[in-house]
Amino acid sequence: MWQKIKNLYHLAQAFFAAIYFSFPSKKLTVIGVTGTDGKTTTINMVYHILKSMSKKVSVISSVGAQIGEKSFDTGFHVTTPSPWQVQKYLKKAIDSGSQYFVLETTSHGLDQNRLAFVDFKVGVLTNITHEHLDYHKTFENYREAKLKLFQKVKFSIINADDDSYGYIKNRVGGKVISYSKNGKGNYNLSNALAAIAATGVLGVGRHQAEKALKTFPGVRGRMEDIKLGQPFRVIVDFAHTPNGLSEALKFLRSQLTTKSSRLIAVFGAAGERDKSKRPLLGQAADESTNIIVLTAEDPRSEYTQTICEEIAKGIKKKKINKDYFIVDDRGAAIEFAIKLAAARDIVGIFGKGHEKSMAYGKVETPWDEFKVAREAISKKLNG
């Protein structure tokens, strides 16, 4: 009941904000991207392609907002801002001269009416896999929330490789365009195809889009190498869903250069969030890693040890304190994993990526994954 009241409040807020800012989305070509994994990368690929074509474009994603030439921080753990902020950013985009607006759209934002009265022309769906069932309760509800993006769009770009494709394709609006990587397993290929399809309906030729993506710089905290001259690789990635972690680990596994090279994964699961995914995260790591280090990832009011033990229920092949470890403190866990690393190993650190805080109780404590990892690497190199 309380959530329904809150959703109605957001709907009213969105309506009055749209009136106040004169329905700004009607003066822009708005591209919305939703999905369990790959939203931020796809969003930024679309943005990069349009910028490469000298288009004036603004963007909101989980790493922040770029409105014209100005950058804005949308806040801790925020992907889809409040209805008022959404309309305000759309108006700022118009004032900056933008013609296009690329907007990351979460299932929460869609369900809670934070994106009401945004006139989307193009909707993009990357995939729908297990996530956020603490909020949506069932996978069907989660899927329906995603579909809200596609009610009035002119073009629906959907992933033919996704398990939900058969269900989704007959329930989206506008012209349906599907994309598929046809079994090719290159990391980010699916996101690139989504971006190419989305910009294609806006008039950007495939060859132009592909050329633009050759200069795509990547996204902060997405498969980002930390290079300080160490003889092993350290990767920071935001993967925090079972599917996202599985795909990231499979890719890193393929990057190992010798038979003796090992893949070491550091990750946890958020407290007060979807508990059903925790053993699935453990299972995903069990399938591809040599060593797992379980640790804190925004534990909030829960005990990190308890969360890690629930993740470990999905780890079947490995033994605690031999193949997998629980280290409550995330900084200590990262340092521990890096100490374990030998030449040609890969250490993957997952779940926080670009985020600037860690949630303990109701307090947001400053956090910098890159700084912690760099310090751990330097300590090992100088030790």
MILUMZA-808340 format. One record per residue (C-alpha): residue number from 1; residue in one letter; x, y, z. Coordinates in Angstrom, 2 decimals. Layout:
BEGIN
<rec num="NUM" residu="a" px="X" py="Y" pz="Z"/>
...
! end
This chain:
BEGIN
<rec num="1" residu="m" px="0.00" py="0.00" pz="0.00"/>
<rec num="2" residu="w" px="2.77" py="2.42" pz="0.96"/>
<rec num="3" residu="q" px="4.58" py="1.79" pz="-2.34"/>
<rec num="4" residu="k" px="1.39" py="2.53" pz="-4.32"/>
<rec num="5" residu="i" px="0.98" py="5.83" pz="-2.46"/>
<rec num="6" residu="k" px="4.63" py="6.66" pz="-3.15"/>
<rec num="7" residu="n" px="4.20" py="5.83" pz="-6.84"/>
<rec num="8" residu="l" px="1.17" py="8.13" pz="-7.04"/>
<rec num="9" residu="y" px="3.21" py="10.87" pz="-5.39"/>
<rec num="10" residu="h" px="5.95" py="10.42" pz="-7.99"/>
<rec num="11" residu="l" px="3.34" py="10.52" pz="-10.76"/>
<rec num="12" residu="a" px="1.96" py="13.81" pz="-9.46"/>
<rec num="13" residu="q" px="5.48" py="15.19" pz="-9.03"/>
<rec num="14" residu="a" px="6.36" py="14.18" pz="-12.60"/>
<rec num="15" residu="f" px="3.20" py="15.82" pz="-13.93"/>
<rec num="16" residu="f" px="3.77" py="19.15" pz="-12.19"/>
<rec num="17" residu="a" px="7.50" py="19.09" pz="-13.04"/>
<rec num="18" residu="a" px="6.67" py="18.48" pz="-16.71"/>
<rec num="19" residu="i" px="4.25" py="21.43" pz="-16.64"/>
<rec num="20" residu="y" px="6.75" py="23.66" pz="-14.83"/>
<rec num="21" residu="f" px="9.51" py="22.90" pz="-17.34"/>
<rec num="22" residu="s" px="7.08" py="23.01" pz="-20.32"/>
<rec num="23" residu="f" px="7.22" py="19.30" pz="-21.23"/>
<rec num="24" residu="p" px="10.87" py="19.46" pz="-22.34"/>
<rec num="25" residu="s" px="11.09" py="15.91" pz="-23.70"/>
<rec num="26" residu="k" px="8.76" py="16.84" pz="-26.56"/>
<rec num="27" residu="k" px="11.51" py="19.11" pz="-27.89"/>
<rec num="28" residu="l" px="14.14" py="16.37" pz="-27.78"/>
<rec num="29" residu="t" px="14.71" py="12.95" pz="-29.30"/>
<rec num="30" residu="v" px="14.84" py="10.82" pz="-26.17"/>
<rec num="31" residu="i" px="16.42" py="7.36" pz="-26.21"/>
<rec num="32" residu="g" px="15.71" py="5.20" pz="-23.16"/>
<rec num="33" residu="v" px="17.83" py="2.16" pz="-22.34"/>
<rec num="34" residu="t" px="16.73" py="-0.46" pz="-19.83"/>
<rec num="35" residu="g" px="17.83" py="-3.98" pz="-18.89"/>
<rec num="36" residu="t" px="19.39" py="-5.92" pz="-16.05"/>
<rec num="37" residu="d" px="22.96" py="-5.68" pz="-17.32"/>
<rec num="38" residu="g" px="24.74" py="-3.49" pz="-19.83"/>
<rec num="39" residu="k" px="22.55" py="-0.38" pz="-19.54"/>
<rec num="40" residu="t" px="25.32" py="2.05" pz="-18.66"/>
<rec num="41" residu="t" px="27.74" py="0.79" pz="-21.29"/>
<rec num="42" residu="t" px="25.05" py="0.83" pz="-24.00"/>
<rec num="43" residu="i" px="23.93" py="4.32" pz="-22.95"/>
<rec num="44" residu="n" px="27.46" py="5.65" pz="-23.21"/>
<rec num="45" residu="m" px="28.05" py="3.91" pz="-26.53"/>
<rec num="46" residu="v" px="24.92" py="5.59" pz="-27.96"/>
<rec num="47" residu="y" px="26.12" py="8.91" pz="-26.57"/>
<rec num="48" residu="h" px="29.61" py="8.42" pz="-28.03"/>
<rec num="49" residu="i" px="28.28" py="7.52" pz="-31.49"/>
<rec num="50" residu="l" px="26.00" py="10.57" pz="-31.60"/>
<rec num="51" residu="k" px="28.80" py="12.87" pz="-30.37"/>
<rec num="52" residu="s" px="31.09" py="11.41" pz="-33.04"/>
<rec num="53" residu="m" px="28.49" py="12.39" pz="-35.63"/>
<rec num="54" residu="s" px="28.67" py="15.99" pz="-34.30"/>
<rec num="55" residu="k" px="25.19" py="15.69" pz="-32.80"/>
<rec num="56" residu="k" px="24.34" py="17.75" pz="-29.74"/>
<rec num="57" residu="v" px="23.45" py="15.24" pz="-27.07"/>
<rec num="58" residu="s" px="23.02" py="14.94" pz="-23.31"/>
<rec num="59" residu="v" px="22.95" py="11.82" pz="-21.14"/>
<rec num="60" residu="i" px="21.97" py="10.49" pz="-17.71"/>
<rec num="61" residu="s" px="23.40" py="7.16" pz="-16.57"/>
<rec num="62" residu="s" px="24.46" py="5.52" pz="-13.33"/>
<rec num="63" residu="v" px="27.84" py="7.27" pz="-13.51"/>
<rec num="64" residu="g" px="26.24" py="10.74" pz="-13.64"/>
<rec num="65" residu="a" px="24.74" py="13.28" pz="-16.00"/>
<rec num="66" residu="q" px="26.41" py="15.04" pz="-18.91"/>
<rec num="67" residu="i" px="24.18" py="17.92" pz="-19.98"/>
<rec num="68" residu="g" px="25.71" py="19.68" pz="-22.93"/>
<rec num="69" residu="e" px="29.27" py="20.42" pz="-21.84"/>
<rec num="70" residu="k" px="28.53" py="20.31" pz="-18.10"/>
<rec num="71" residu="s" px="28.80" py="17.29" pz="-15.80"/>
<rec num="72" residu="f" px="26.51" py="16.67" pz="-12.84"/>
<rec num="73" residu="d" px="26.68" py="14.12" pz="-10.02"/>
<rec num="74" residu="t" px="23.26" py="12.50" pz="-9.61"/>
<rec num="75" residu="g" px="24.03" py="11.22" pz="-6.09"/>
<rec num="76" residu="f" px="25.04" py="8.03" pz="-4.27"/>
<rec num="77" residu="h" px="23.57" py="4.77" pz="-5.63"/>
<rec num="78" residu="v" px="21.33" py="6.70" pz="-8.04"/>
<rec num="79" residu="t" px="20.61" py="5.67" pz="-11.62"/>
<rec num="80" residu="t" px="17.21" py="7.20" pz="-12.38"/>
<rec num="81" residu="p" px="16.87" py="10.55" pz="-10.56"/>
<rec num="82" residu="s" px="13.65" py="11.90" pz="-9.03"/>
<rec num="83" residu="p" px="10.86" py="13.03" pz="-11.40"/>
<rec num="84" residu="w" px="11.69" py="16.68" pz="-10.72"/>
<rec num="85" residu="q" px="15.37" py="16.18" pz="-11.50"/>
<rec num="86" residu="v" px="14.59" py="14.22" pz="-14.66"/>
<rec num="87" residu="q" px="12.44" py="17.05" pz="-16.05"/>
<rec num="88" residu="k" px="14.97" py="19.65" pz="-14.90"/>
<rec num="89" residu="y" px="17.82" py="17.87" pz="-16.69"/>
<rec num="90" residu="l" px="15.71" py="17.57" pz="-19.84"/>
<rec num="91" residu="k" px="15.10" py="21.34" pz="-19.73"/>
<rec num="92" residu="k" px="18.80" py="22.00" pz="-19.13"/>
<rec num="93" residu="a" px="19.57" py="19.84" pz="-22.16"/>
<rec num="94" residu="i" px="17.33" py="22.00" pz="-24.34"/>
<rec num="95" residu="d" px="18.96" py="25.15" pz="-22.98"/>
<rec num="96" residu="s" px="22.39" py="23.68" pz="-23.80"/>
<rec num="97" residu="g" px="21.31" py="23.18" pz="-27.42"/>
<rec num="98" residu="s" px="20.99" py="19.40" pz="-27.25"/>
<rec num="99" residu="q" px="18.89" py="17.64" pz="-29.87"/>
<rec num="100" residu="y" px="19.17" py="14.16" pz="-28.32"/>
<rec num="101" residu="f" px="18.89" py="12.87" pz="-24.79"/>
<rec num="102" residu="v" px="20.01" py="9.36" pz="-23.80"/>
<rec num="103" residu="l" px="18.46" py="8.21" pz="-20.53"/>
<rec num="104" residu="e" px="19.21" py="5.12" pz="-18.44"/>
<rec num="105" residu="t" px="15.87" py="3.77" pz="-17.25"/>
<rec num="106" residu="t" px="15.71" py="1.36" pz="-14.32"/>
<rec num="107" residu="s" px="12.85" py="-0.95" pz="-13.42"/>
<rec num="108" residu="h" px="12.46" py="1.01" pz="-10.16"/>
<rec num="109" residu="g" px="12.31" py="4.31" pz="-12.03"/>
<rec num="110" residu="l" px="9.74" py="2.97" pz="-14.46"/>
<rec num="111" residu="d" px="7.58" py="1.30" pz="-11.82"/>
<rec num="112" residu="q" px="7.68" py="4.32" pz="-9.51"/>
<rec num="113" residu="n" px="6.62" py="6.75" pz="-12.26"/>
<rec num="114" residu="r" px="9.85" py="8.72" pz="-12.02"/>
<rec num="115" residu="l" px="9.92" py="8.72" pz="-15.83"/>
<rec num="116" residu="a" px="6.27" py="9.60" pz="-16.36"/>
<rec num="117" residu="f" px="5.67" py="12.33" pz="-18.95"/>
<rec num="118" residu="v" px="8.98" py="11.66" pz="-20.67"/>
<rec num="119" residu="d" px="8.32" py="11.29" pz="-24.38"/>
<rec num="120" residu="f" px="10.59" py="8.42" pz="-25.46"/>
<rec num="121" residu="k" px="11.13" py="7.96" pz="-29.18"/>
<rec num="122" residu="v" px="13.46" py="4.93" pz="-28.94"/>
<rec num="123" residu="g" px="13.45" py="2.20" pz="-26.30"/>
<rec num="124" residu="v" px="16.35" py="-0.23" pz="-25.95"/>
<rec num="125" residu="l" px="16.28" py="-3.46" pz="-23.93"/>
<rec num="126" residu="t" px="19.64" py="-5.12" pz="-23.22"/>
<rec num="127" residu="n" px="18.35" py="-8.17" pz="-21.32"/>
<rec num="128" residu="i" px="16.18" py="-9.28" pz="-18.41"/>
<rec num="129" residu="t" px="17.80" py="-11.63" pz="-15.91"/>
<rec num="130" residu="h" px="17.54" py="-12.30" pz="-12.18"/>
<rec num="131" residu="e" px="17.66" py="-9.05" pz="-10.15"/>
<rec num="132" residu="h" px="15.62" py="-6.77" pz="-7.85"/>
<rec num="133" residu="l" px="13.16" py="-9.45" pz="-6.76"/>
<rec num="134" residu="d" px="13.26" py="-7.94" pz="-3.26"/>
<rec num="135" residu="y" px="11.34" py="-5.01" pz="-4.76"/>
<rec num="136" residu="h" px="9.34" py="-6.55" pz="-7.61"/>
<rec num="137" residu="k" px="8.63" py="-9.82" pz="-5.73"/>
<rec num="138" residu="t" px="8.32" py="-11.90" pz="-8.92"/>
<rec num="139" residu="f" px="10.25" py="-12.11" pz="-12.17"/>
<rec num="140" residu="e" px="6.99" py="-11.43" pz="-14.05"/>
<rec num="141" residu="n" px="6.51" py="-8.13" pz="-12.19"/>
<rec num="142" residu="y" px="10.12" py="-7.19" pz="-12.93"/>
<rec num="143" residu="r" px="9.62" py="-7.91" pz="-16.62"/>
<rec num="144" residu="e" px="6.39" py="-5.90" pz="-16.74"/>
<rec num="145" residu="a" px="8.12" py="-2.92" pz="-15.16"/>
<rec num="146" residu="k" px="10.73" py="-2.96" pz="-17.93"/>
<rec num="147" residu="l" px="7.97" py="-3.05" pz="-20.56"/>
<rec num="148" residu="k" px="6.62" py="0.31" pz="-19.38"/>
<rec num="149" residu="l" px="9.41" py="1.99" pz="-21.35"/>
<rec num="150" residu="f" px="8.08" py="0.62" pz="-24.64"/>
<rec num="151" residu="q" px="4.42" py="1.64" pz="-24.45"/>
<rec num="152" residu="k" px="4.58" py="4.69" pz="-26.73"/>
<rec num="153" residu="v" px="7.96" py="4.52" pz="-28.46"/>
<rec num="154" residu="k" px="8.37" py="4.68" pz="-32.23"/>
<rec num="155" residu="f" px="11.19" py="2.12" pz="-32.19"/>
<rec num="156" residu="s" px="11.79" py="-0.82" pz="-29.86"/>
<rec num="157" residu="i" px="15.32" py="-2.24" pz="-29.95"/>
<rec num="158" residu="i" px="15.39" py="-5.68" pz="-28.27"/>
<rec num="159" residu="n" px="17.94" py="-8.45" pz="-27.75"/>
<rec num="160" residu="a" px="17.10" py="-11.63" pz="-29.67"/>
<rec num="161" residu="d" px="19.65" py="-13.57" pz="-27.58"/>
<rec num="162" residu="d" px="17.85" py="-12.84" pz="-24.32"/>
<rec num="163" residu="d" px="15.66" py="-15.54" pz="-22.77"/>
<rec num="164" residu="s" px="12.79" py="-13.04" pz="-22.50"/>
<rec num="165" residu="y" px="12.84" py="-12.20" pz="-26.22"/>
<rec num="166" residu="g" px="9.87" py="-14.42" pz="-27.13"/>
<rec num="167" residu="y" px="7.75" py="-12.83" pz="-24.43"/>
<rec num="168" residu="i" px="8.92" py="-9.26" pz="-25.02"/>
<rec num="169" residu="k" px="8.74" py="-9.00" pz="-28.82"/>
<rec num="170" residu="n" px="4.94" py="-9.12" pz="-28.95"/>
<rec num="171" residu="r" px="4.46" py="-6.70" pz="-26.07"/>
<rec num="172" residu="v" px="6.46" py="-3.65" pz="-27.15"/>
<rec num="173" residu="g" px="5.30" py="-0.68" pz="-29.17"/>
<rec num="174" residu="g" px="6.45" py="0.92" pz="-32.40"/>
<rec num="175" residu="k" px="8.66" py="-0.72" pz="-34.99"/>
<rec num="176" residu="v" px="10.48" py="-3.69" pz="-33.46"/>
<rec num="177" residu="i" px="14.15" py="-4.11" pz="-34.34"/>
<rec num="178" residu="s" px="16.05" py="-7.04" pz="-32.86"/>
<rec num="179" residu="y" px="19.78" py="-7.60" pz="-32.64"/>
<rec num="180" residu="s" px="21.88" py="-10.70" pz="-31.98"/>
<rec num="181" residu="k" px="25.54" py="-11.53" pz="-31.62"/>
<rec num="182" residu="n" px="24.86" py="-14.98" pz="-33.15"/>
<rec num="183" residu="g" px="26.81" py="-16.93" pz="-30.57"/>
<rec num="184" residu="k" px="29.88" py="-14.69" pz="-30.69"/>
<rec num="185" residu="g" px="31.05" py="-14.26" pz="-27.15"/>
<rec num="186" residu="n" px="33.01" py="-11.01" pz="-27.34"/>
<rec num="187" residu="y" px="32.49" py="-8.99" pz="-24.17"/>
<rec num="188" residu="n" px="30.35" py="-5.89" pz="-24.83"/>
<rec num="189" residu="l" px="29.49" py="-7.01" pz="-28.37"/>
<rec num="190" residu="s" px="25.82" py="-7.24" pz="-27.46"/>
<rec num="191" residu="n" px="25.89" py="-3.72" pz="-25.99"/>
<rec num="192" residu="a" px="27.61" py="-2.42" pz="-29.11"/>
<rec num="193" residu="l" px="24.98" py="-4.01" pz="-31.36"/>
<rec num="194" residu="a" px="22.23" py="-2.41" pz="-29.27"/>
<rec num="195" residu="a" px="23.89" py="1.00" pz="-29.60"/>
<rec num="196" residu="i" px="24.36" py="0.57" pz="-33.36"/>
<rec num="197" residu="a" px="20.70" py="-0.42" pz="-33.77"/>
<rec num="198" residu="a" px="19.49" py="2.51" pz="-31.64"/>
<rec num="199" residu="t" px="21.51" py="5.11" pz="-33.51"/>
<rec num="200" residu="g" px="20.62" py="3.43" pz="-36.80"/>
<rec num="201" residu="v" px="16.95" py="4.37" pz="-36.42"/>
<rec num="202" residu="l" px="18.14" py="7.94" pz="-35.85"/>
<rec num="203" residu="g" px="19.88" py="8.02" pz="-39.21"/>
<rec num="204" residu="v" px="23.43" py="7.00" pz="-38.32"/>
<rec num="205" residu="g" px="24.80" py="4.47" pz="-40.80"/>
<rec num="206" residu="r" px="26.15" py="1.17" pz="-39.49"/>
<rec num="207" residu="h" px="29.63" py="1.84" pz="-40.86"/>
<rec num="208" residu="q" px="29.68" py="5.27" pz="-39.19"/>
<rec num="209" residu="a" px="28.57" py="3.80" pz="-35.87"/>
<rec num="210" residu="e" px="31.14" py="1.02" pz="-36.00"/>
<rec num="211" residu="k" px="33.87" py="3.52" pz="-36.82"/>
<rec num="212" residu="a" px="32.81" py="5.68" pz="-33.88"/>
<rec num="213" residu="l" px="32.88" py="2.72" pz="-31.48"/>
<rec num="214" residu="k" px="36.51" py="2.07" pz="-32.35"/>
<rec num="215" residu="t" px="37.31" py="5.19" pz="-30.33"/>
<rec num="216" residu="f" px="34.87" py="4.42" pz="-27.50"/>
<rec num="217" residu="p" px="36.86" py="5.07" pz="-24.28"/>
<rec num="218" residu="g" px="34.82" py="2.73" pz="-22.12"/>
<rec num="219" residu="v" px="32.92" py="3.56" pz="-18.94"/>
<rec num="220" residu="r" px="34.34" py="4.27" pz="-15.52"/>
<rec num="221" residu="g" px="34.31" py="1.10" pz="-13.44"/>
<rec num="222" residu="r" px="33.41" py="-1.23" pz="-16.29"/>
<rec num="223" residu="m" px="36.16" py="-3.80" pz="-17.05"/>
<rec num="224" residu="e" px="38.74" py="-1.17" pz="-16.15"/>
<rec num="225" residu="d" px="42.38" py="-2.26" pz="-15.88"/>
<rec num="226" residu="i" px="44.56" py="-0.85" pz="-13.11"/>
<rec num="227" residu="k" px="48.11" py="-0.81" pz="-14.40"/>
<rec num="228" residu="l" px="50.96" py="0.04" pz="-12.05"/>
<rec num="229" residu="g" px="53.58" py="-2.21" pz="-13.62"/>
<rec num="230" residu="q" px="52.53" py="-5.33" pz="-11.71"/>
<rec num="231" residu="p" px="53.01" py="-8.72" pz="-13.43"/>
<rec num="232" residu="f" px="49.34" py="-9.63" pz="-13.00"/>
<rec num="233" residu="r" px="46.13" py="-7.89" pz="-14.05"/>
<rec num="234" residu="v" px="43.71" py="-6.13" pz="-11.72"/>
<rec num="235" residu="i" px="40.26" py="-5.36" pz="-13.13"/>
<rec num="236" residu="v" px="37.53" py="-3.24" pz="-11.54"/>
<rec num="237" residu="d" px="34.01" py="-3.96" pz="-12.79"/>
<rec num="238" residu="f" px="30.50" py="-3.04" pz="-11.64"/>
<rec num="239" residu="a" px="29.01" py="-6.50" pz="-12.25"/>
<rec num="240" residu="h" px="26.66" py="-7.24" pz="-9.36"/>
<rec num="241" residu="t" px="23.98" py="-9.51" pz="-10.80"/>
<rec num="242" residu="p" px="24.31" py="-13.27" pz="-11.37"/>
<rec num="243" residu="n" px="24.24" py="-12.86" pz="-15.15"/>
<rec num="244" residu="g" px="26.56" py="-9.83" pz="-15.15"/>
<rec num="245" residu="l" px="29.09" py="-11.54" pz="-12.88"/>
<rec num="246" residu="s" px="28.92" py="-14.76" pz="-14.91"/>
<rec num="247" residu="e" px="29.54" py="-12.97" pz="-18.22"/>
<rec num="248" residu="a" px="32.36" py="-10.87" pz="-16.77"/>
<rec num="249" residu="l" px="34.11" py="-13.89" pz="-15.26"/>
<rec num="250" residu="k" px="33.77" py="-15.96" pz="-18.44"/>
<rec num="251" residu="f" px="35.37" py="-13.13" pz="-20.38"/>
<rec num="252" residu="l" px="38.24" py="-12.77" pz="-17.90"/>
<rec num="253" residu="r" px="38.71" py="-16.54" pz="-17.92"/>
<rec num="254" residu="s" px="39.25" py="-16.32" pz="-21.67"/>
<rec num="255" residu="q" px="41.94" py="-13.69" pz="-21.04"/>
<rec num="256" residu="l" px="44.19" py="-15.96" pz="-18.97"/>
<rec num="257" residu="t" px="47.43" py="-16.45" pz="-20.87"/>
<rec num="258" residu="t" px="48.80" py="-19.74" pz="-19.47"/>
<rec num="259" residu="k" px="47.41" py="-22.98" pz="-18.08"/>
<rec num="260" residu="s" px="48.78" py="-22.07" pz="-14.66"/>
<rec num="261" residu="s" px="47.24" py="-18.59" pz="-14.66"/>
<rec num="262" residu="r" px="44.47" py="-18.13" pz="-12.09"/>
<rec num="263" residu="l" px="41.33" py="-16.01" pz="-11.95"/>
<rec num="264" residu="i" px="40.72" py="-14.50" pz="-8.50"/>
<rec num="265" residu="a" px="37.35" py="-12.84" pz="-7.87"/>
<rec num="266" residu="v" px="36.49" py="-10.36" pz="-5.10"/>
<rec num="267" residu="f" px="32.81" py="-9.55" pz="-4.61"/>
<rec num="268" residu="g" px="29.85" py="-9.49" pz="-2.23"/>
<rec num="269" residu="a" px="26.15" py="-8.71" pz="-2.35"/>
<rec num="270" residu="a" px="24.20" py="-5.68" pz="-1.22"/>
<rec num="271" residu="g" px="22.47" py="-5.79" pz="2.14"/>
<rec num="272" residu="e" px="18.70" py="-5.26" pz="2.34"/>
<rec num="273" residu="r" px="18.38" py="-6.18" pz="-1.32"/>
<rec num="274" residu="d" px="17.42" py="-9.26" pz="-3.34"/>
<rec num="275" residu="k" px="18.59" py="-12.13" pz="-1.12"/>
<rec num="276" residu="s" px="17.54" py="-14.81" pz="-3.60"/>
<rec num="277" residu="k" px="20.36" py="-13.85" pz="-5.95"/>
<rec num="278" residu="r" px="23.13" py="-14.43" pz="-3.40"/>
<rec num="279" residu="p" px="23.68" py="-18.17" pz="-3.96"/>
<rec num="280" residu="l" px="23.38" py="-17.52" pz="-7.70"/>
<rec num="281" residu="l" px="26.33" py="-15.12" pz="-7.44"/>
<rec num="282" residu="g" px="28.29" py="-17.85" pz="-5.69"/>
<rec num="283" residu="q" px="27.37" py="-20.32" pz="-8.40"/>
<rec num="284" residu="a" px="28.44" py="-17.91" pz="-11.15"/>
<rec num="285" residu="a" px="31.83" py="-17.44" pz="-9.50"/>
<rec num="286" residu="d" px="32.23" py="-21.15" pz="-8.81"/>
<rec num="287" residu="e" px="31.95" py="-21.96" pz="-12.51"/>
<rec num="288" residu="s" px="34.77" py="-19.72" pz="-13.73"/>
<rec num="289" residu="t" px="37.23" py="-18.82" pz="-10.94"/>
<rec num="290" residu="n" px="40.13" py="-20.45" pz="-9.18"/>
<rec num="291" residu="i" px="39.86" py="-18.41" pz="-5.98"/>
<rec num="292" residu="i" px="36.94" py="-16.43" pz="-4.55"/>
<rec num="293" residu="v" px="37.18" py="-13.73" pz="-1.88"/>
<rec num="294" residu="l" px="33.75" py="-12.81" pz="-0.48"/>
<rec num="295" residu="t" px="33.40" py="-9.44" pz="1.19"/>
<rec num="296" residu="a" px="31.25" py="-6.39" pz="1.92"/>
<rec num="297" residu="e" px="29.23" py="-4.61" pz="-0.75"/>
<rec num="298" residu="d" px="26.93" py="-2.03" pz="0.88"/>
<rec num="299" residu="p" px="25.88" py="-4.32" pz="3.77"/>
<rec num="300" residu="r" px="23.56" py="-1.68" pz="5.26"/>
<rec num="301" residu="s" px="21.94" py="-3.17" pz="8.39"/>
<rec num="302" residu="e" px="22.94" py="-6.78" pz="7.63"/>
<rec num="303" residu="y" px="26.06" py="-8.58" pz="8.82"/>
<rec num="304" residu="t" px="28.61" py="-8.98" pz="6.06"/>
<rec num="305" residu="q" px="29.51" py="-12.45" pz="7.33"/>
<rec num="306" residu="t" px="25.88" py="-13.58" pz="6.99"/>
<rec num="307" residu="i" px="25.60" py="-12.19" pz="3.45"/>
<rec num="308" residu="c" px="28.83" py="-13.93" pz="2.44"/>
<rec num="309" residu="e" px="27.66" py="-17.23" pz="3.92"/>
<rec num="310" residu="e" px="24.48" py="-16.97" pz="1.83"/>
<rec num="311" residu="i" px="26.58" py="-16.35" pz="-1.30"/>
<rec num="312" residu="a" px="28.75" py="-19.34" pz="-0.38"/>
<rec num="313" residu="k" px="25.73" py="-21.66" pz="-0.53"/>
<rec num="314" residu="g" px="26.11" py="-21.48" pz="-4.32"/>
<rec num="315" residu="i" px="29.80" py="-22.47" pz="-4.17"/>
<rec num="316" residu="k" px="29.93" py="-26.24" pz="-4.56"/>
<rec num="317" residu="k" px="33.37" py="-27.10" pz="-5.92"/>
<rec num="318" residu="k" px="35.57" py="-25.14" pz="-3.53"/>
<rec num="319" residu="k" px="36.57" py="-25.42" pz="0.11"/>
<rec num="320" residu="i" px="36.55" py="-22.48" pz="2.53"/>
<rec num="321" residu="n" px="39.99" py="-21.08" pz="3.41"/>
<rec num="322" residu="k" px="41.48" py="-23.04" pz="0.51"/>
<rec num="323" residu="d" px="39.60" py="-22.03" pz="-2.64"/>
<rec num="324" residu="y" px="37.28" py="-19.40" pz="-1.19"/>
<rec num="325" residu="f" px="37.64" py="-16.99" pz="1.69"/>
<rec num="326" residu="i" px="35.41" py="-14.59" pz="3.61"/>
<rec num="327" residu="v" px="37.03" py="-11.26" pz="4.50"/>
<rec num="328" residu="d" px="34.46" py="-8.85" pz="5.96"/>
<rec num="329" residu="d" px="36.34" py="-5.62" pz="5.34"/>
<rec num="330" residu="r" px="36.34" py="-4.81" pz="1.62"/>
<rec num="331" residu="g" px="39.67" py="-2.99" pz="1.68"/>
<rec num="332" residu="a" px="41.31" py="-5.92" pz="3.46"/>
<rec num="333" residu="a" px="39.67" py="-8.35" pz="1.01"/>
<rec num="334" residu="i" px="41.08" py="-6.49" pz="-1.99"/>
<rec num="335" residu="e" px="44.53" py="-6.38" pz="-0.40"/>
<rec num="336" residu="f" px="44.30" py="-10.10" pz="0.43"/>
<rec num="337" residu="a" px="43.35" py="-11.03" pz="-3.15"/>
<rec num="338" residu="i" px="46.17" py="-8.96" pz="-4.60"/>
<rec num="339" residu="k" px="48.65" py="-10.56" pz="-2.18"/>
<rec num="340" residu="l" px="47.54" py="-13.96" pz="-3.52"/>
<rec num="341" residu="a" px="48.09" py="-12.94" pz="-7.14"/>
<rec num="342" residu="a" px="51.07" py="-14.37" pz="-8.98"/>
<rec num="343" residu="a" px="52.47" py="-13.45" pz="-12.39"/>
<rec num="344" residu="r" px="49.87" py="-13.76" pz="-15.18"/>
<rec num="345" residu="d" px="46.96" py="-14.12" pz="-12.76"/>
<rec num="346" residu="i" px="43.88" py="-11.89" pz="-13.05"/>
<rec num="347" residu="v" px="42.21" py="-10.32" pz="-10.03"/>
<rec num="348" residu="g" px="38.66" py="-9.17" pz="-10.75"/>
<rec num="349" residu="i" px="37.03" py="-6.82" pz="-8.22"/>
<rec num="350" residu="f" px="33.27" py="-6.65" pz="-8.71"/>
<rec num="351" residu="g" px="30.18" py="-4.87" pz="-7.49"/>
<rec num="352" residu="k" px="31.21" py="-1.28" pz="-6.72"/>
<rec num="353" residu="g" px="32.93" py="0.04" pz="-9.85"/>
<rec num="354" residu="h" px="32.42" py="3.78" pz="-10.15"/>
<rec num="355" residu="e" px="30.47" py="4.21" pz="-6.90"/>
<rec num="356" residu="k" px="31.82" py="6.73" pz="-4.41"/>
<rec num="357" residu="s" px="30.36" py="5.40" pz="-1.18"/>
<rec num="358" residu="m" px="29.74" py="2.26" pz="0.84"/>
<rec num="359" residu="a" px="26.49" py="1.90" pz="2.79"/>
<rec num="360" residu="y" px="26.89" py="0.78" pz="6.41"/>
<rec num="361" residu="g" px="23.64" py="0.99" pz="8.36"/>
<rec num="362" residu="k" px="22.04" py="4.22" pz="7.16"/>
<rec num="363" residu="v" px="25.39" py="5.95" pz="6.65"/>
<rec num="364" residu="e" px="27.12" py="6.44" pz="3.30"/>
<rec num="365" residu="t" px="30.86" py="6.13" pz="3.92"/>
<rec num="366" residu="p" px="33.23" py="7.49" pz="1.23"/>
<rec num="367" residu="w" px="34.68" py="4.71" pz="-0.90"/>
<rec num="368" residu="d" px="37.04" py="4.61" pz="-3.87"/>
<rec num="369" residu="e" px="37.56" py="1.13" pz="-5.33"/>
<rec num="370" residu="f" px="40.37" py="2.33" pz="-7.57"/>
<rec num="371" residu="k" px="42.30" py="4.04" pz="-4.79"/>
<rec num="372" residu="v" px="42.07" py="0.96" pz="-2.55"/>
<rec num="373" residu="a" px="43.21" py="-1.34" pz="-5.36"/>
<rec num="374" residu="r" px="46.09" py="0.95" pz="-6.37"/>
<rec num="375" residu="e" px="47.28" py="1.14" pz="-2.76"/>
<rec num="376" residu="a" px="47.17" py="-2.65" pz="-2.45"/>
<rec num="377" residu="i" px="49.14" py="-3.11" pz="-5.67"/>
<rec num="378" residu="s" px="51.73" py="-0.53" pz="-4.63"/>
<rec num="379" residu="k" px="52.10" py="-2.17" pz="-1.22"/>
<rec num="380" residu="k" px="52.76" py="-5.53" pz="-2.84"/>
<rec num="381" residu="l" px="55.22" py="-4.10" pz="-5.36"/>
<rec num="382" residu="n" px="57.13" py="-2.21" pz="-2.67"/>
<rec num="383" residu="g" px="56.88" py="-4.89" pz="0.01"/>
! end
